[in-house]
């Protein structure tokens, strides 16, 4: 795994590049120094840093499935933390203040998953015991296999305007593409019901930060963000002090379980590459 810093180790002979989790600053420059490159195996589900730099004859694969458990766990924990107001109670604890008051709850709520892929399915499995209604959205409408192997309906993205007003929690899991950039804009947020929670476990580029600040600033919406725009979020940015916003530094998939699954994926991918078998998670067209 080469992180783009320091001298390239035997770059003339490299056929497979496994980039680090945090993308290198000069992807095109690294790839340009690998004349025999045949495979880029990303370690994340998102591959937006690499798609525009892959030469003809080079295969790009993502790490679909590797971070499902960690990201789904983060999403469940984040929505519970915001609904039960854990950050506010933690602040009161630091002050030694007994700040009793009722809170919201996940039970009896509707959770809208925007970007229903493998992580969305993992999230739904983990929500099965919380007595919620799950609504699924993907780029296009389809039928999918839900918990227990039963078929479930996945709505198309064009149905979002009708679905948003009925959701108590909206979870973003869609990939970062030209179609999803800024999709959570002022109009999207305005359709969310009063008191709803936006949970972004996807990419910061999906959300119009200024529009979100306007909504949380007047207390109409709350948010849990593992990703932001910009990222890393600089000191002094208004998101840090925005009311009702929980921020974590893009750690959803950064878990020991993800590391173990990544190693298994890379080993299997290398075995397939050497033996000439079909590779896993090949990216082609939209993803």
C-alpha positions in Angstrom: 0.0 0.0 0.0 1.7 3.2 -1.2 0.4 6.5 0.2 1.9 8.8 -2.4 4.7 10.2 -0.1 8.4 9.4 -0.5 10.0 7.5 -3.3 8.0 5.0 -5.3 9.1 1.5 -4.4 10.0 -0.3 -7.7 7.3 1.7 -9.5 8.4 0.3 -12.9 7.2 -3.2 -11.9 4.0 -2.4 -10.0 0.9 -4.1 -11.4 -1.5 -3.6 -8.5 -2.0 -0.5 -6.4 -3.9 -0.6 -3.1 -4.2 3.0 -2.1 -4.6 4.1 1.6 -8.0 4.8 3.1 -7.3 8.6 3.0 -6.7 9.3 -0.7 -3.3 10.6 -1.8 -3.1 14.2 -2.9 -1.9 13.4 -6.5 -3.7 10.3 -7.7 -2.9 11.0 -11.3 0.8 11.5 -10.5 1.1 8.2 -8.7 -0.7 6.3 -11.5 1.5 8.0 -14.0 4.6 6.5 -12.4 3.2 3.0 -12.7 3.6 2.0 -16.3 2.7 -1.7 -15.7 -0.3 -0.9 -13.6 -3.3 -3.3 -14.2 -5.4 -3.0 -11.1 -6.4 -0.3 -8.6 -8.0 -1.9 -5.5 -9.6 0.8 -3.5 -10.1 0.2 0.2 -13.4 2.1 0.4 -16.7 1.6 -1.2 -16.4 5.1 -2.8 -14.0 5.4 -5.7 -14.5 9.1 -6.7 -10.8 10.0 -6.2 -9.8 7.4 -8.8 -12.5 7.2 -11.5 -11.2 10.0 -13.7 -7.6 8.9 -13.6 -7.8 5.2 -14.6 -6.0 4.6 -17.9 -7.3 2.1 -20.5 -6.4 -1.4 -19.6 -6.5 -0.7 -15.9 -9.3 -2.2 -13.8 -10.7 -0.3 -10.8 -12.3 -2.2 -8.0 -13.9 -1.0 -4.8 -14.2 -2.5 -1.3 -17.9 -3.1 -1.4 -18.9 -5.0 1.8 -15.8 -4.2 3.8 -17.2 -1.3 5.7 -20.8 -2.3 5.8 -20.8 -3.4 9.5 -18.8 -0.4 10.8 -20.8 2.2 8.8 -24.2 0.7 9.7 -23.3 0.5 13.4 -22.2 4.2 13.2 -25.5 5.2 11.6 -27.6 3.4 14.2 -25.5 4.9 17.1 -25.6 8.3 15.6 -29.3 8.5 15.1 -29.9 7.2 18.7 -27.4 9.7 20.1 -29.1 12.6 18.4 -32.7 11.4 19.2 -31.9 10.7 22.8 -29.7 13.8 23.1 -26.6 12.1 24.3 -24.3 15.0 23.4 -26.3 17.4 25.5 -26.4 15.1 28.4 -22.6 14.5 28.1 -22.1 18.3 28.2 -24.3 18.5 31.3 -22.3 15.7 32.9 -19.0 17.6 32.4 -20.7 20.5 34.2 -22.0 18.3 37.0 -25.5 19.3 36.1 -28.6 17.0 36.4 -30.4 18.0 33.3 -33.5 15.8 33.3 -36.0 16.2 30.4 -37.8 13.8 28.1 -36.2 13.0 24.7 -37.2 11.5 21.4 -36.8 7.9 20.6 -36.0 5.7 17.6 -39.0 3.4 18.3 -42.1 4.0 16.2 -40.2 6.2 13.8 -39.7 6.0 10.0 -36.1 5.7 8.7 -35.5 6.7 5.1 -32.4 5.2 3.6 -31.1 7.1 0.6 -28.7 5.0 -1.3 -29.9 1.4 -0.6 -26.9 -0.8 -1.4 -24.9 -3.3 0.7 -24.5 -0.7 3.5 -28.1 0.2 3.4 -29.1 -3.5 3.7 -26.7 -3.9 6.6 -28.3 -0.9 8.3 -31.7 -2.3 7.8 -30.7 -5.6 9.4 -29.4 -3.7 12.5 -32.6 -1.7 12.7 -34.8 -4.8 12.7 -35.1 -4.8 16.5 -35.8 -1.1 17.0 -39.5 -1.2 16.0 -39.1 1.3 13.1 -40.5 1.5 9.5 -37.7 1.4 6.9 -38.2 3.1 3.6 -35.5 2.4 0.9 -34.4 4.6 -2.0 -31.9 3.9 -4.7 -31.1 5.6 -8.1 -33.9 3.6 -9.7 -36.8 1.7 -8.3 -36.4 -2.1 -8.0 -37.1 -5.1 -5.8 -34.4 -6.2 -3.4 -33.8 -8.9 -0.8 -34.6 -7.6 2.6 -33.9 -9.0 6.1 -34.8 -12.7 6.3 -34.5 -13.1 2.6 -37.9 -11.5 1.9 -38.4 -9.2 -1.1 -38.7 -5.5 -0.3 -39.5 -2.5 -2.4 -36.8 0.0 -3.2 -38.1 3.4 -4.4 -36.5 5.4 -7.1 -34.7 8.6 -6.3 -37.4 10.5 -8.3 -39.8 9.6 -5.5 -37.8 11.4 -2.8 -40.0 14.6 -2.8 -43.0 12.5 -1.8 -41.1 10.4 0.8 -39.1 13.0 2.7 -42.1 14.6 4.6 -42.9 11.3 6.2 -39.4 10.4 7.5 -38.2 11.0 11.1 -34.6 10.0 10.2 -33.0 10.4 6.7 -29.8 8.4 6.3 -27.5 9.3 3.4 -25.6 6.3 2.0 -25.5 7.2 -1.7 -22.1 7.3 -3.6 -20.5 10.6 -4.5 -21.3 11.1 -8.2 -22.2 14.0 -10.5 -25.8 13.1 -9.9 -25.6 13.1 -6.1 -23.4 16.2 -5.6 -25.4 18.7 -3.7 -28.6 16.6 -3.8 -29.4 17.6 -0.2 -30.0 21.2 -1.0 -32.4 23.8 0.5 -35.4 22.2 -1.3 -34.5 18.7 -0.1 -34.2 19.9 3.5 -37.4 22.0 3.3 -39.3 18.8 2.5 -38.1 17.1 5.7 -40.5 17.2 8.5 -40.0 19.4 11.6 -37.7 17.8 14.1 -36.3 15.2 11.6 -32.7 14.1 11.8 -30.3 14.0 8.8 -27.6 11.3 9.1 -24.8 11.6 6.6 -22.6 8.4 6.4 -21.9 8.9 2.7 -19.8 11.9 1.5 -19.9 15.5 2.5 -20.4 16.6 -1.1 -24.0 15.2 -1.1 -25.1 18.0 1.3 -25.3 21.8 0.7 -23.6 22.9 4.0 -25.0 26.4 4.0 -28.5 25.1 3.5 -28.1 22.6 6.3 -26.7 25.3 8.6 -29.8 27.4 7.9 -32.1 24.6 9.0 -30.3 23.5 12.1 -29.6 27.1 13.0 -33.3 27.8 13.5 -33.8 24.4 15.3 -36.1 22.9 12.7 -33.8 19.9 11.8 -31.0 18.1 13.6 -28.1 16.2 12.0 -25.4 13.6 12.6 -22.4 13.9 10.3 -19.5 11.5 9.8 -18.6 13.4 6.7 -18.6 17.1 5.9 -18.0 19.6 3.2 -15.3 20.8 3.5 -13.4 17.8 5.0 -11.5 17.9 7.2 -13.7 20.5 8.8 -11.5 23.4 9.7 -11.3 25.0 13.1 -13.8 27.8 13.5 -16.3 26.4 10.9 -19.9 27.2 11.9 -20.8 23.5 11.8 -18.7 22.9 14.9 -21.1 25.1 16.9 -24.3 24.4 15.1 -27.1 23.4 17.5 -28.4 19.9 17.3 -25.4 18.7 15.2 -23.3 15.7 16.1 -20.0 15.5 14.2 -17.5 12.6 14.0 -14.3 12.7 11.9 -15.2 10.2 9.1 -14.7 7.2 11.3 -17.8 5.2 10.4 -15.8 2.4 8.7 -12.6 2.7 10.7 -13.0 -0.3 12.9 -11.0 -3.6 13.6 -13.8 -5.5 11.8 -13.3 -3.4 8.7 -9.5 -4.0 8.8 -10.1 -7.8 9.0 -12.5 -7.8 6.1 -10.3 -5.6 4.0 -7.4 -8.0 4.5 -9.6 -10.9 3.4 -10.8 -9.0 0.4 -7.3 -8.0 -0.7 -5.9 -11.6 -0.3 -8.8 -13.0 -2.3 -8.4 -10.3 -5.0 -4.7 -11.0 -5.3 -5.4 -14.7 -5.6 -7.9 -14.0 -8.4 -5.6 -11.6 -10.1 -2.6 -14.0 -10.1 -4.8 -17.0 -11.3 -6.6 -15.0 -14.0 -10.0 -15.4 -12.4 -12.7 -12.7 -12.5 -12.1 -9.9 -10.0 -14.5 -8.8 -7.3 -16.2 -5.4 -7.1 -15.2 -4.2 -10.6 -16.4 -0.7 -11.2 -17.9 0.0 -14.6 -20.3 2.8 -15.6 -22.4 4.1 -12.7 -22.0 2.6 -9.2 
